[in-house]
Amino acid sequence: MTTVAAYAAPAPKAPLERTTIERRAVGEFDVLIDIKFAGICHSDIHQAQDGWRPGIFPMVPGHEIAGVVAEVGPGVTRFAVGDRVGVGCMVDSCRDCDNCRAGLEQYCLKGGPTWTYNDTGKDGEPTYGGYSENVVVDENFVVRVPEGLSLDVAAPLLCAGITTYSPLKHWNAGPGKKVAVVGLGGLGHMGVKIAHALGAEVTVLSQSLRKKDDGLRLGADHYYATGDPETFEELAGTFDIILNTVSAPLDFSAYVALLRTDGTMVNVGLPEEPVQIVLQSLFGHRRSMSSSGIGGIAETQEMLDFCAEHRLGAEIELIRADQINEAYERVQASDVRYRFVIDTATI
């Protein structure tokens, strides 16, 4: 075991504070990663505040991790000291169920994957995330950060990138497809970039036109304010795919009406409270309401390679570790363009 510095929430809704945690010794197939940057995801805030389910405290959030390999176990074959790597939302799974064998570890059928933090590993110990100096992870849940992506803008891709890439690929976003991205935040801005790079015609649906210039710069072809009732009249029956990235309840029936026949609304934002949809809104045009988790390890590597090829890094604001609590407040106020990233050298 090794003692390392970290930032943790000591209790639900408590401010994060500097502390120390224990990392396990490097095992046969483990990779020790010196963390260089860690993104702040809205889900970090949900979990630190017990918004989704009772958490495990003290909690060290962070599942957008980018760093450099410092040590490898004797059985490791995929990585070497000095490699630039990343870790996303999960650090293990059963590896044996149908989904795991199919590369869908995020949908592990035997209790789900082991999440990077706020979970319990197979050793019975709590998992701690990326707001820390280093992390030890099995090589099968580590991905390589390609050349052409700096580590700071790559870190948010380990959640925001794969969370938007996976559904866009699954529902065949590309040339000839019209894609709407609801919300231009940490997830939404990557959804716009990726959908544009895939060749789709991209529209941003945001509450106001405040970020219109940004949306067009990031790759959107069109930008509409959902606060304007005429938007829903003008765009009725327009889209093949609606990617909803916001973590708040919406009038889902109104958004479903924007779909073409056989169109799908995919939800990747997760509100804390239950939501409702009127089933009648799906009838008549064979419209679908769906959702998507992150992506498997192979698909996460595919996403990173795609982003490197198209030079798609996240838009970030780099912060010190002692600014984490302020950053949480600003995320909740939608005051970030578009992802806070912690310089972990400041922990």
ChimeraX attribute file (.defattr): number of C-alpha atoms within 10 A of each C-alpha:
attribute: neighborCount
match mode: 1-to-1
recipient: residues
	/A:1	9
	/A:2	11
	/A:3	12
	/A:4	15
	/A:5	16
	/A:6	25
	/A:7	27
	/A:8	24
	/A:9	22
	/A:10	18
	/A:11	16
	/A:12	19
	/A:13	14
	/A:14	13
	/A:15	16
	/A:16	24
	/A:17	16
	/A:18	16
	/A:19	16
	/A:20	16
	/A:21	18
	/A:22	13
	/A:23	17
	/A:24	16
	/A:25	13
	/A:26	19
	/A:27	16
	/A:28	13
	/A:29	16
	/A:30	24
	/A:31	30
	/A:32	24
	/A:33	27
	/A:34	23
	/A:35	25
	/A:36	24
	/A:37	29
	/A:38	34
	/A:39	33
	/A:40	27
	/A:41	22
	/A:42	20
	/A:43	19
	/A:44	21
	/A:45	19
	/A:46	19
	/A:47	21
	/A:48	28
	/A:49	18
	/A:50	16
	/A:51	17
	/A:52	14
	/A:53	11
	/A:54	12
	/A:55	18
	/A:56	21
	/A:57	15
	/A:58	20
	/A:59	26
	/A:60	30
	/A:61	29
	/A:62	28
	/A:63	29
	/A:64	27
	/A:65	36
	/A:66	31
	/A:67	29
	/A:68	22
	/A:69	22
	/A:70	16
	/A:71	18
	/A:72	24
	/A:73	18
	/A:74	12
	/A:75	11
	/A:76	17
	/A:77	10
	/A:78	14
	/A:79	19
	/A:80	15
	/A:81	13
	/A:82	13
	/A:83	16
	/A:84	22
	/A:85	23
	/A:86	31
	/A:87	32
	/A:88	29
	/A:89	22
	/A:90	25
	/A:91	24
	/A:92	21
	/A:93	24
	/A:94	17
	/A:95	18
	/A:96	13
	/A:97	15
	/A:98	14
	/A:99	17
	/A:100	21
	/A:101	12
	/A:102	13
	/A:103	16
	/A:104	21
	/A:105	28
	/A:106	21
	/A:107	20
	/A:108	23
	/A:109	17
	/A:110	14
	/A:111	9
	/A:112	15
	/A:113	22
	/A:114	21
	/A:115	21
	/A:116	27
	/A:117	24
	/A:118	23
	/A:119	19
	/A:120	15
	/A:121	18
	/A:122	12
	/A:123	8
	/A:124	8
	/A:125	11
	/A:126	18
	/A:127	23
	/A:128	29
	/A:129	30
	/A:130	29
	/A:131	31
	/A:132	31
	/A:133	24
	/A:134	25
	/A:135	26
	/A:136	22
	/A:137	22
	/A:138	18
	/A:139	22
	/A:140	17
	/A:141	21
	/A:142	24
	/A:143	22
	/A:144	19
	/A:145	24
	/A:146	19
	/A:147	11
	/A:148	15
	/A:149	20
	/A:150	14
	/A:151	24
	/A:152	25
	/A:153	22
	/A:154	32
	/A:155	33
	/A:156	33
	/A:157	30
	/A:158	27
	/A:159	28
	/A:160	27
	/A:161	30
	/A:162	29
	/A:163	24
	/A:164	32
	/A:165	28
	/A:166	20
	/A:167	23
	/A:168	23
	/A:169	15
	/A:170	9
	/A:171	15
	/A:172	15
	/A:173	24
	/A:174	19
	/A:175	13
	/A:176	10
	/A:177	18
	/A:178	21
	/A:179	29
	/A:180	29
	/A:181	28
	/A:182	26
	/A:183	23
	/A:184	25
	/A:185	22
	/A:186	27
	/A:187	30
	/A:188	28
	/A:189	28
	/A:190	28
	/A:191	34
	/A:192	31
	/A:193	25
	/A:194	28
	/A:195	29
	/A:196	21
	/A:197	20
	/A:198	19
	/A:199	14
	/A:200	22
	/A:201	22
	/A:202	29
	/A:203	24
	/A:204	30
	/A:205	26
	/A:206	22
	/A:207	15
	/A:208	14
	/A:209	17
	/A:210	10
	/A:211	17
	/A:212	19
	/A:213	11
	/A:214	15
	/A:215	24
	/A:216	16
	/A:217	12
	/A:218	18
	/A:219	21
	/A:220	25
	/A:221	15
	/A:222	14
	/A:223	21
	/A:224	20
	/A:225	18
	/A:226	18
	/A:227	13
	/A:228	12
	/A:229	9
	/A:230	12
	/A:231	14
	/A:232	17
	/A:233	12
	/A:234	10
	/A:235	15
	/A:236	16
	/A:237	17
	/A:238	17
	/A:239	24
	/A:240	22
	/A:241	27
	/A:242	27
	/A:243	29
	/A:244	27
	/A:245	24
	/A:246	22
	/A:247	17
	/A:248	13
	/A:249	14
	/A:250	14
	/A:251	11
	/A:252	16
	/A:253	15
	/A:254	15
	/A:255	20
	/A:256	24
	/A:257	21
	/A:258	25
	/A:259	27
	/A:260	19
	/A:261	18
	/A:262	14
	/A:263	25
	/A:264	24
	/A:265	25
	/A:266	21
	/A:267	20
	/A:268	22
	/A:269	23
	/A:270	20
	/A:271	16
	/A:272	14
	/A:273	10
	/A:274	8
	/A:275	12
	/A:276	10
	/A:277	14
	/A:278	12
	/A:279	9
	/A:280	8
	/A:281	17
	/A:282	20
	/A:283	11
	/A:284	9
	/A:285	14
	/A:286	13
	/A:287	20
	/A:288	17
	/A:289	15
	/A:290	12
	/A:291	14
	/A:292	17
	/A:293	17
	/A:294	25
	/A:295	28
	/A:296	23
	/A:297	23
	/A:298	15
	/A:299	17
	/A:300	27
	/A:301	20
	/A:302	17
	/A:303	23
	/A:304	26
	/A:305	19
	/A:306	17
	/A:307	23
	/A:308	18
	/A:309	14
	/A:310	14
	/A:311	14
	/A:312	22
	/A:313	22
	/A:314	27
	/A:315	20
	/A:316	20
	/A:317	16
	/A:318	17
	/A:319	18
	/A:320	15
	/A:321	23
	/A:322	15
	/A:323	13
	/A:324	20
	/A:325	16
	/A:326	11
	/A:327	22
	/A:328	21
	/A:329	12
	/A:330	13
	/A:331	21
	/A:332	11
	/A:333	9
	/A:334	13
	/A:335	13
	/A:336	17
	/A:337	17
	/A:338	20
	/A:339	26
	/A:340	28
	/A:341	28
	/A:342	30
	/A:343	18
	/A:344	23
	/A:345	13
	/A:346	12
	/A:347	17
